[in-house]
Every structure is written in structure tokens, then in C-alpha cells.
Amino acid sequence: MPQFDLLSTGAQIFGLLLFFSLFYVFHIQESMPLFVETKKCRSKKVVKNTIELTTIDKNLDILKNRSGDIIVKFL
């Protein structure tokens, strides 16, 4: 079997090192910027949604207080 041939072991190791080094360079240059871009976009969405939720929560608290005052005045 060729994978166990001692004469071709060096060529196989060299080929694997070459392949993995090219694979590493490709992913550092092409894939990683896409992941960083996605993370930035998601972080912006989280911050935006958090701000919106806090304003909605404050508005609901104000409405609850006003409706409680109206009910007390009515009774």
C-alpha cells in the first residue's frame, strides 16, 4: 500500500505541510475577515436592540404609573 511506503513518506509529509500552510493562509486572508464582519454586525444589533428594549420598558413603566393614578382618581 502506498501510504505505508517508507520511500514516499517524505513526499507525503511535504505535501501535507504545503497543503495545510496554504489552507491556513487562505482562511486567515479570506474567511476570518468575514467572521469579524459578522461579529461586528451582530454586536451592533445587540446594542441597538438593548437600547430599544430599555426605552420600551421605561415607557411601559410610565404608562403603568399613569393608569394606576387614573384608577385611583376614578375610585
C-alpha positions as CSV (number, residue, x, y, z in Angstrom):
1,M,0.0,0.0,0.0
2,P,1.5,3.4,-1.0
3,Q,0.6,5.2,2.3
4,F,2.9,2.8,4.2
5,D,5.8,3.0,1.7
6,L,8.9,4.5,3.5
7,L,10.3,6.0,0.3
8,S,7.2,8.2,-0.3
9,T,6.8,9.3,3.4
10,G,8.9,12.4,2.9
11,A,6.9,13.5,-0.1
12,Q,3.6,12.8,1.7
13,I,4.7,14.9,4.7
14,F,5.9,17.7,2.5
15,G,2.6,17.6,0.6
16,L,0.6,17.8,3.8
17,L,2.7,20.6,5.2
18,L,2.3,22.6,1.9
19,F,-1.4,21.9,1.8
20,F,-2.1,22.9,5.4
21,S,0.1,26.0,5.1
22,L,-1.9,27.2,2.0
23,F,-5.1,26.2,3.8
24,Y,-4.1,28.3,6.8
25,V,-3.1,31.4,4.7
26,F,-6.4,31.2,2.7
27,H,-8.5,31.1,5.8
28,I,-6.6,33.9,7.5
29,Q,-7.0,36.1,4.5
30,E,-10.5,35.2,3.3
31,S,-12.6,33.6,6.0
32,M,-11.5,35.4,9.1
33,P,-12.5,38.9,7.9
34,L,-16.0,37.6,7.2
35,F,-16.3,36.2,10.7
36,V,-15.1,39.5,12.1
37,E,-17.6,41.4,10.0
38,T,-20.4,39.2,11.1
39,K,-19.5,39.6,14.8
40,K,-19.4,43.4,14.4
41,C,-22.8,43.4,12.7
42,R,-24.3,41.2,15.4
43,S,-22.8,43.3,18.2
44,K,-24.3,46.5,16.7
45,K,-27.7,44.8,16.5
46,V,-27.5,43.7,20.1
47,V,-26.6,47.2,21.3
48,K,-29.4,48.7,19.2
49,N,-32.0,46.2,20.5
50,T,-30.9,46.7,24.1
51,I,-31.4,50.4,23.8
52,E,-34.8,49.9,22.2
53,L,-35.8,47.5,24.9
54,T,-34.8,49.8,27.7
55,T,-36.9,52.7,26.2
56,I,-39.9,50.4,25.8
57,D,-39.5,49.3,29.4
58,K,-39.4,52.9,30.6
59,N,-42.4,53.8,28.5
60,L,-44.3,50.8,29.9
61,D,-43.5,51.8,33.5
62,I,-44.7,55.4,32.8
63,L,-47.9,54.0,31.4
64,K,-48.5,51.7,34.3
65,N,-48.0,54.6,36.8
66,R,-50.4,56.8,34.8
67,S,-53.0,54.1,34.6
68,G,-52.7,53.5,38.3
69,D,-53.2,57.2,39.0
70,I,-56.3,57.3,36.8
71,I,-57.8,54.3,38.5
72,V,-57.2,55.8,41.9
73,K,-58.8,59.1,40.9
74,F,-61.8,57.2,39.4
75,L,-62.4,55.3,42.6
